[in-house]
Amino acid sequence: MPLIQFENVTIQRGERTVLDGIHLSIAQGEHVAILGPNGSGKSTLIKVISRELYPLLKAEPWSLRILGRDRWHLFELRNHLGLVSNDWMQMCTRSYSGYEIVLSGFFGSVGIWPNHHLTEEMKQKAREVMDLLEIAHLAERNTDEMSSGEARRILIARALVHDPQALVLDEPTTSLDLHAMHELREIFRKLARNGISLIMVTHHLPDIIPEMSRVVLIRSGRIFCDGPKDAVFRSETLSQLFGVPVEVIERGGYYHVI
């Protein structure tokens, strides 16, 4: 049973078609990168997976299933897919501690409120995921005092409290400096080795860690190419994708364009 399966999915926003007849299947346990230029439809794809957007009803048959189901309660879906998007970074502009933000993942809120009942199991799980992501030292620090890299890891911890099968990451290294990018990529490698499936949307090749063996290229709302990383990452293919001549090089399992 695929983790995610799109068949002929079309998304229209206003008069513009942003995804056009998408066919995409991602297996459970698979690590996949979805790569494309800005405006290609990558972030829209994330919003469809998270059920923020729904496909356009049309005459041709279509389906969108997660773990074989086409209907999900959003709270239940969080137990299977943990979503980390840049839209959530606004959570980290408020005076909540890192620990509170992580705990709030249990309630789908921003911070902890008086009506929330925290169990010892929840508190223990929050501490465990913060240890896993090497951010236990941020537990008492307010998120509006953290660096962008620290805040990004707090949001990942928030998504992990439900023990999801997969993490869906939308442009995870946006606004990070080189050191923070390196640290975050090492965390992703650690999560992949721990059995958490990673689905990453990006337009930066170096974000794609060695554990990701499959790459889906998207351009103008359509699947442009889909296959093994070493077959997809060819200079001529990426030159067509981005519309500029590039040369692809590989070093230590990471790919770069020059």
Buried (B, 14 or more C-beta within 10 A) or exposed (E): EBBBBBBBBBBBEEEEBBBBBBEBEBEEEBBBBBBBBEEBBBBBBBBBBBBEBEBBEEEEEBEBBBBEEEEBEEEEBBEBBBBBBBEBBEBBEEEBBBBBBBBBBBBEBBBBEEEEEEEEEBBEBBBBBBEBBEBBEBBEBBBEEBBBBBBBBBBBBBBBBBEBBBBBBBBBBBEBEEEBBBBBBEBBBBBBEEEBBBBBBBBBBBBBBBBBBBBBBBBBBBBBBBBEBEEBBEBEBBBBBBEEEBEBEEEEEBBBBE
